[in-house]
Amino acid sequence: MHIPTQSPRQSLYFDYQVYPYYHSQQDTQSDEQTVTLVGGGLIGMTTAIMLAKYGVKVILITDEQQLAEGSRALVYTKRSLEILNAAGVADTVMQKALPWTHGKTI
């Protein structure tokens, strides 16, 4: 199978590293108790963390060959931060957040 090589995502702030394609037969064997998630963005990764905290085996599938060093989100809602806090990653996310110094919400 030919796997196309991706170019790094362009960013003003981060130099993304593209990782080689990896597929492990052992790690991708599932059963009735395994949850397969498609998408390694914020929601997919958070869901995987939350399920793993409850002992659920997760297979995470993504088409990206690079990890984001930052979020592409402009703003996190209060509920999103509550979910990230429950997953145990809110403090780490907030350490990289930029403060909102202008603008207002309605």
HELIX and SHEET records of a PDB file:
HELIX    1   1 LEU A   42  LYS A   53  1                                  12    
HELIX    2   2 LYS A   78  ALA A   87  1                                  10    
HELIX    3   3 ALA A   90  GLN A   95  1                                   6    
SHEET    1   A 2 VAL A  35  VAL A  38  0                                        
SHEET    2   A 2 VAL A  58  ILE A  61  1                                        
END                                                                             
